[in-house]
Amino acid sequence: GQRDEEEEHHSLETFTFYLSEPLSKERVEAFSDGVYAIVATLLILDICEDNVPDPREVEEKFHSSLLEALSEYGPNYLAYFGSFVTIGLLWFVHHSLFLYVTKATRLMGLLNILSLSFIGGLPLAYQLTSEFAEKSHNEIEAIQVSCVITFFASIFQFAIWTTALLNEGETLHPFARYGGKEHAFMFAKLALYPCVSLGAFFLTCLLSEFSTAIFHLMQIVIPFAFLALRIFVRISLTVVKAMMSLSRRKVVLLEEEEACLSPTETLS
């Protein structure tokens, strides 16, 4: 009886799922890169298969003008480029995140899978925004579904970062820890997509007639926002360092002046 209890206890310990147990960081990154590559490929296949004008239609309807025929697919191409840029930037954020992760855990792996599940929905977002771009009846719903997909894909990346911070001594590079020189920038970078997609969602509720323009503006502006974010952080750090050096210089000058004063002058 005691032996059976010991074996049962051992089996429970063996198969218990510990969220803090280590997970191969290399395999997490390899699996993630594979998913991103497949999703990007699906987008390319969609745009190449469904949005190429028929030669006979070009000749009869558009008087052999290929550019005029392609202009009819403008919303589809815009939705494609916006979706591809979104995938590329989310991959870039994912790469930046795991660049500073020194040890992955099972909880981080689970959050990563949840993020990738919504990344896999981005081709659906492309299909929705391209199909309903000029059909006002379902336009708002299509845009809002796309915003929700983007929000959850990015918020789970932010959750990975938060989880890593809880045990930063083991899971994060010193640069990315609290007080590290990359900590503030990583926080802002990971928070950008959730904030912008959530803002776009609520703006489409308030300004429904401009929903498509708002969504595509979000997709176009975010790459420039990433660039501006880096410039802003660098300028801010330069200003802070300059102010700190000035304050230190003032302290040194005051100490030198006090050292030069005689004891009687100091007392007076």
N, C-alpha and C positions, 0 to 999 in steps of 0.2 A: 504494500500500500504506500509506504513512504517513498519507494523507488518510483512508483507511478506518478506520485505528486511532484517529485523532483524533475522527472522528465517533462511533465505538463508545464511546470513553471519555466523550465529551460526553453521549451518550444514557444511559450508566450513571450519570453524575453527576446528570442530570436526573431520572431515575426512581428513584434510590436513596431509600429511606424513612428520613429522619432523624427520630428520635423527639423530638429537641429543637427541631425547627422550629416556628415559631409557628402557631397555629390560631386562627381567629376565635372569640373568647370569646362574642360575641353569638350566633353560630350554635349554639355548644355549649349555651348557656342556653336558646335558643329550642327546639332539638330536645328537650332534657331536659324543659322545661315541657310540650311536646306529649305526650311519653310519659307523664308523671305524670297529665296531664289525661285521656288515653285510659284508663289503668289505673283511675283513680277512676270514670270513666263506666261501665266494664265492671262494677265492683262494684255500682254503683247499679242498673244494668240487671238484674244477677243477683238482687238482693234484691227488686226490684219484680216481676220476672217469675215467680219460683219460690216466693215466700213470702207470697202473698196468699191468704187463705182463700176457698174457693168459697162463694157465698151459700147454696146449697142445703145444703151441709155445716154451715154455721153455724146454719142454722135447725133441721136435724134432729138433728145430733150435739151441738150446744152450746146448744140451746134459745134460739136467736136472740141469744146473748151473744157479741158480737164480741171483747171483751177476753179472754174465756175461750178463744176460738179462736186469738187471736194468741199467747196464752201457750204454745201448743204449738210455736210457731216460735221460742221464746225462745233456744235455742242458736244458731239461724241468725242472729238479730238481733245477738246478742252477738258472734258471729264477724265479722259485717259491720262493726259499729262498731269492733271491735278492729283489723281489717284497714284500715279507712278512716283511723283515727287513725295507724296505722303509716305509711301512704302519706303522710299530711299531714306527719308529723314528719320523715320522710326527705326530703321536698321542702324542708321548712324548713331542715334541716341542709345540704342541697345549696345552697340559696339563700344561707345564711350563709357557706358555703365560698367560693362564687364572688363574693360581695360583696367579699372581701379578695384575690381573685386578680386581678392586674393584667394578666397575659398568660398565655393558655393555650398549651400545647404539644400536639404530636401524641400523645405518651405519655399526657398527661392526658386527651385526648379518647378514646383507646383504653380507658383505665381507666373513664372515664365511661360508655362504651357497655357495658362488662362489668357495671357497677353497674345500668344501666338494664335489661339483659337479665334480671336477677334481680328488679328492680322489677316487670317485666312478669309475673313468676310469682306475685305476691301474690294475684291473683284465684284462682289454683290453690290457694294456701294457704287462702284463705277457703272454697273449695268443700270442701277436705279436712276442715278443722276443723268445718265445719257438718254435713257428711254423716256423719262418723264420731264425732260428739260423744257419742253414747250407745251406740256399738257398740264394746265393749272390745277385740274381736279386732284391730281396725286402729287403735284410738284412738292408741296410742303412736307408731306409724309416721307417722300423719297430723300429729301435733303436732311430731315431730322433723323431718319434711320442711319444715314451716312455719318452724321455727327455723333450719334450714339456709338457706332462701331469704332470710330476714331478715338472717342473718349475712353472707352474701356480698354482698347489696345494700348493706350498710353498710360492710363491710370494704374494698370497692373505693373508696368515698368517702374512707375514711381513707387509702388508698393514693394518691389524688389529692393530698391534703394533704401526705403525706410527699414525694411527687415535687416539689411546689411548694417545699417547704422546702430541697430539695437545691440549688435555684438561686433562693433567696428574694430576692436583690437585684433580679432581673428579673421574677419572677412574683408576688410578694406585696406587699401594702400594708405599710408599716412597723409598723402596729399589730399585725399577725399574725406578724411575724418573731420570731426568738428574742429574748427580752427585751421584746417589745412588750406593751402592756397587755391585748391580747386573745389573746395566744398560748396561755396556759395554759387559758383558757376554751374556745377552739376545739379544743384537744387533747382536753379532757375531753368536750366535746360530741360530737366525732366518734368517740370511743372508747366512748361509752355503749351504743349499740345492739349493736356486736359483742360487748362483754363480757356484756351482759344476755342476748342471744339464745344465746350459747354456754353461759352459766350455766344458762339454762332447759333447754337440750338435755341437759346432764348431769344436771340434777335430775330430768328425766322418766325417765332411765335408772335412777336410784336410787329414785325414788318414783313408780313407774309408775301406781299407782292414783289419784294426784293430778295426772296429766299435764295434763288439760284445765284444771283450776283453776290450775296453775302457769303455763300458757301465757297464759290470759286475765288473770291477775294481772300478768304481765309487760307486757302491752299496756296495762293500766290504769295501772300504776305509773309507766311511763316518762314520760308528760307531766308528772307531779308531780316526777319526778326532774330533768327539765329546769329546772323552776322552782326547785327546791331547789338545783340546781347553780349557777344564776345568783346566788341569795341567798348561798350559801356562798362563792362567789368574791368577792362584794362585801364580805362580812363579813371574809374573810381579808385582802383588800387593805387594808381600813380598819384592822385590827389591826396589820398589817405597817407601814403608814404611821405609825400612832401610836407604835409601838415605835421606828421609825427617828427620828422627831422627838424622842422622849424621849432617845435615845442622843446625838443631835446636841446637844441642850440641855445634857446633862451634860458633853459635851466642851467646849462653849463656856464653861460655868461653871468647869471646871477650868483652862482657858486664862486666864480672867479672874483666878482666884485666884493662878495662877502669876505673872501680870503684876503683881499688886499686891504680891507678896512682894519684900522688899529683896534685894540680892545676897548679903548675909551669911546671911539666913534661908534663901535658896535653897541656899547651900553647906552649911549645917548640916542 
